[in-house]
Amino acid sequence: MNPPVHFLFEGAFDCDSFLGFARHRADRLDIDLDVNACSGTRVSLSVCGQEALVDMFEMACSLGPTDCIVMDVTRSDA
């Protein structure tokens, strides 16, 4: 298993919508997801899984659900 990767998404979020979207994508990609924090402007997540699948997760969440706007993503080792 690869080490966890931390994502900080910044923008405008409905936490229920964005976290539901992220959980659904993580389930479909078979990666582990931990929610660190969520507010109207920032979402902090940690994921663990195959590198290519984590990359796909990042791309999907960067596009996000239609009622959320992602302006920036910071990725780092957790």
C-alpha positions in Angstrom: 0.0 0.0 0.0 1.3 3.5 -0.8 1.7 6.1 1.8 -1.2 8.5 2.4 -1.6 11.7 0.3 -3.1 14.8 1.8 -5.2 17.2 -0.3 -6.3 20.7 0.5 -9.1 21.9 -1.8 -9.8 25.7 -1.7 -12.8 27.4 -3.2 -16.6 27.5 -2.4 -18.1 24.3 -0.9 -21.2 22.8 0.4 -19.6 20.3 2.7 -22.4 17.7 2.5 -22.3 17.8 -1.3 -18.5 17.8 -1.7 -17.9 15.1 0.9 -20.6 12.9 -0.5 -19.0 13.3 -3.9 -15.5 12.6 -2.6 -16.7 9.5 -0.7 -18.5 8.2 -3.8 -15.4 8.6 -5.9 -13.1 7.0 -3.3 -15.4 4.0 -3.1 -15.5 3.6 -6.9 -11.7 3.9 -7.1 -11.2 1.6 -4.1 -9.1 4.0 -2.2 -9.2 4.9 1.5 -10.5 8.3 2.4 -10.2 10.3 5.7 -11.9 13.6 6.1 -9.7 16.0 8.1 -11.8 19.1 7.9 -14.5 20.9 5.8 -15.7 24.4 5.7 -17.3 26.7 3.2 -13.9 27.6 1.8 -11.6 24.7 2.5 -11.7 20.9 2.4 -8.8 18.8 3.9 -8.7 15.1 2.9 -6.2 12.3 3.2 -6.4 9.3 0.8 -4.4 6.1 0.5 -4.3 3.8 -2.5 -2.6 3.0 -5.8 -0.9 6.1 -7.2 -2.8 6.1 -10.5 -6.1 5.9 -8.6 -5.2 8.7 -6.3 -4.4 10.8 -9.3 -7.9 10.0 -10.7 -9.4 10.9 -7.4 -7.6 14.3 -7.4 -8.9 15.0 -10.9 -12.5 14.1 -10.1 -12.5 16.2 -7.0 -10.9 19.1 -8.7 -13.9 19.2 -11.0 -16.2 18.5 -8.0 -19.9 18.4 -7.8 -21.8 21.1 -9.7 -22.7 23.1 -6.6 -19.0 23.5 -5.5 -16.2 25.5 -7.0 -12.6 24.3 -6.6 -10.2 27.2 -7.1 -7.0 25.5 -6.0 -5.7 22.1 -4.9 -2.5 21.5 -2.8 -1.2 17.9 -2.7 1.4 16.7 -0.2 2.5 13.6 1.6 0.4 13.2 4.7 
